[in-house]
């Protein structure tokens, strides 16, 4: 074999060996286990499932939190929603009344529920109602759920009449109510609590210490005010509101609150709203001149009556409330009053009149002297006793 042939033989063997090596390498590679590729989408799917689960759970928790406290309850719960109460404050009130299953959920719903017309009132709810049902009632002022138990303290009503009205709704007799209103220990507690109540109401000549102080309004009876004390203090709280906003004017008037309410009560009994400022002006003129007020309504109060045909013996009563007989103001108010009458008394009309009468049409006729007063009586066909100014 020549050199050339031997070289070609070596090259051929090398080529065969290279092919064998290549095939072995491929075989080894094929025999090795393949590495698994990571699936990126799998982790995202798990995360999404977790998020959805959390949302469903939170939604269920939220929905459950708004459900009734006791779906099978037949109890009635009276709830008072005060004026100016916002949604969050109402949640607190309902929660305190035991009508909220989950306060956190209720707070959230109160923000997102669209309750933009919330109406103050006294409502009767049940623990069987859901939070959203209750809020919809308050938002619409649904009459079906408004408490129908109320006591009207009428403008011009005597305290005895207020006690009778209270007795119709509260589990107390009028006599029990009046007795509580005369209890000195209780009265002293009220004097300590309310700035406008003073020892003037304890004067021995005052017939009913709280006369004139129970603001004339309609009050709804709730579990919080179904006692004599609770109802009384609700009325006094209303009077506090009315008097407090007028306090600067009261201080400037020269009257104590007791004196102001006394005069206002007489004006209330003597005149309709349109004429109260004019009639108050007459009484102010008579007070300034040291004259008696000459008001028959104060005599009526002595006998706890509402009449115009007083007897001579009644007009001659020596009771200090008789302003036909005694000059100045009587010992205390003779009825309950409202803010407009207080304003009419504080802002009385300034004139020179000392007398007035109301004709059969209710028109008030004023005069500056007794002769003019008698002329008004004759002209308008009214028969009055001597000195009848009111």
Residue pairs with C-beta under 8 A, 6 or more apart in sequence:
1 9
61 102
61 105
62 105
62 108
62 109
64 101
64 102
64 105
65 101
65 102
65 104
65 105
65 106
65 131
66 101
66 102
66 105
66 106
66 109
66 130
66 131
66 132
67 101
67 130
67 131
68 101
68 127
68 128
68 129
68 130
69 98
69 99
69 100
69 101
69 127
70 127
70 128
71 128
72 128
73 126
73 127
73 128
74 126
74 128
75 126
75 127
76 124
76 125
76 126
77 97
77 98
77 99
77 124
77 125
77 126
77 127
77 223
78 122
78 123
78 124
78 147
78 221
78 222
78 223
79 93
79 94
79 97
79 99
79 122
79 123
79 124
79 125
79 222
80 93
80 121
80 122
80 123
80 220
80 222
80 224
81 90
81 93
81 118
81 119
81 120
81 121
81 122
81 123
81 138
82 120
83 120
84 120
85 93
85 118
85 120
86 118
87 110
87 111
87 113
87 115
87 118
87 135
88 107
88 110
88 111
90 110
90 118
90 135
90 138
91 100
91 103
91 106
91 107
91 110
94 100
94 106
94 125
94 131
94 134
95 103
95 106
97 125
98 127
99 125
99 127
99 129
99 131
99 134
100 106
100 131
101 131
105 131
106 131
109 131
109 132
109 135
110 135
113 132
113 135
115 135
115 138
115 139
116 139
117 139
117 140
118 138
118 139
119 138
119 139
119 140
119 141
121 138
121 141
121 146
121 147
121 220
122 146
122 147
122 150
122 220
122 221
122 222
123 137
123 138
123 145
123 146
123 147
124 145
124 146
124 147
125 134
125 137
125 145
136 142
137 145
147 220
147 221
147 222
149 169
149 220
149 221
150 169
150 218
150 219
150 220
150 221
151 165
151 166
151 168
151 169
151 170
151 218
151 219
151 221
151 231
152 165
152 217
152 218
152 219
153 162
153 165
153 214
153 215
153 216
153 217
153 218
153 219
153 235
153 336
154 161
154 162
154 165
154 216
154 336
155 216
155 268
155 336
155 337
155 338
155 341
156 216
156 268
156 269
156 335
156 336
156 337
157 165
157 216
157 335
157 336
158 208
158 211
158 301
158 304
158 334
158 335
158 336
159 178
159 181
159 208
159 210
159 211
159 212
159 214
159 336
160 174
160 178
160 208
160 304
162 214
162 336
163 174
163 175
163 177
163 178
163 181
164 174
166 172
166 174
166 177
166 228
166 231
167 173
167 174
167 177
169 221
170 177
170 221
170 226
170 227
170 228
170 231
171 226
172 228
176 228
177 228
178 208
180 186
180 228
180 229
180 232
181 187
181 208
181 209
181 210
181 228
181 232
182 208
182 209
184 202
186 229
187 197
187 201
187 202
187 209
187 210
190 197
190 210
190 232
190 233
190 236
191 197
191 198
191 199
191 201
193 233
194 236
194 240
195 240
196 213
196 239
196 240
196 243
196 257
197 213
197 236
198 256
198 257
198 258
200 206
200 256
200 258
200 332
201 209
201 210
201 213
201 258
201 332
202 209
203 331
203 332
205 320
205 321
205 331
205 332
206 331
206 332
207 301
207 321
207 331
207 332
208 332
209 332
210 232
211 265
211 332
211 333
211 334
211 335
211 336
212 261
212 262
212 264
212 265
212 332
212 333
212 334
212 335
212 336
212 337
213 235
213 236
213 239
213 261
213 333
214 232
214 235
214 236
214 239
214 336
215 235
215 236
215 238
215 239
215 242
215 336
215 337
215 338
216 336
216 337
216 338
217 235
217 238
217 338
219 225
219 231
219 234
219 235
219 238
221 231
224 230
225 231
225 233
225 234
242 339
242 342
243 250
243 257
243 342
246 339
246 342
246 343
246 346
249 346
249 347
250 257
250 260
250 346
253 260
253 346
255 263
258 332
258 333
259 329
260 342
260 345
260 346
261 333
261 337
261 342
262 329
262 330
262 331
262 332
262 333
262 334
263 280
263 283
263 329
263 345
264 280
264 333
264 337
264 341
264 342
264 344
264 345
265 333
265 334
265 335
265 336
265 337
266 283
266 293
266 295
266 297
266 298
266 323
266 330
266 334
266 390
267 276
267 279
267 280
267 283
267 341
267 344
267 345
268 276
268 335
268 337
268 338
268 341
269 295
269 297
269 300
269 334
269 335
270 279
270 295
270 297
270 390
271 278
271 279
271 358
271 364
272 362
273 340
273 341
273 344
275 358
275 364
276 340
276 341
276 344
276 345
277 344
277 345
277 347
277 348
277 349
278 348
278 349
278 351
278 353
278 356
278 364
278 366
279 356
279 364
280 344
280 345
280 348
280 349
281 348
281 349
281 350
281 351
281 353
282 353
282 354
282 355
282 356
282 366
282 389
283 293
283 295
283 348
284 348
285 351
285 352
285 353
285 354
286 292
286 293
286 294
286 354
286 389
287 293
287 328
287 329
289 354
290 327
291 327
291 354
292 323
292 324
292 325
292 326
292 327
292 328
293 323
293 327
293 328
293 329
293 389
293 390
294 323
294 324
294 387
294 388
294 389
294 390
295 323
295 324
295 389
295 390
296 308
296 310
296 315
296 324
296 388
296 390
297 334
297 390
298 321
298 322
298 323
298 324
298 330
298 334
299 310
299 314
299 315
299 317
299 321
299 322
299 323
299 324
300 306
300 307
300 310
301 321
301 330
301 334
301 335
302 314
302 317
302 319
302 321
302 322
303 314
310 385
312 385
315 322
315 324
315 325
315 385
316 325
317 325
318 325
320 326
320 330
320 331
321 330
321 331
321 334
322 330
323 329
323 330
324 387
351 366
352 368
353 366
353 367
353 368
354 367
354 368
354 369
354 389
355 366
355 367
355 368
355 369
355 370
355 372
355 373
355 376
355 389
356 364
356 365
356 366
356 367
356 389
356 390
357 364
357 365
357 373
357 376
357 377
357 380
357 382
357 384
357 388
357 389
358 364
358 365
359 365
359 380
359 381
359 382
360 380
360 381
360 382
365 376
365 380
367 373
367 375
367 376
373 389
376 382
377 383
377 384
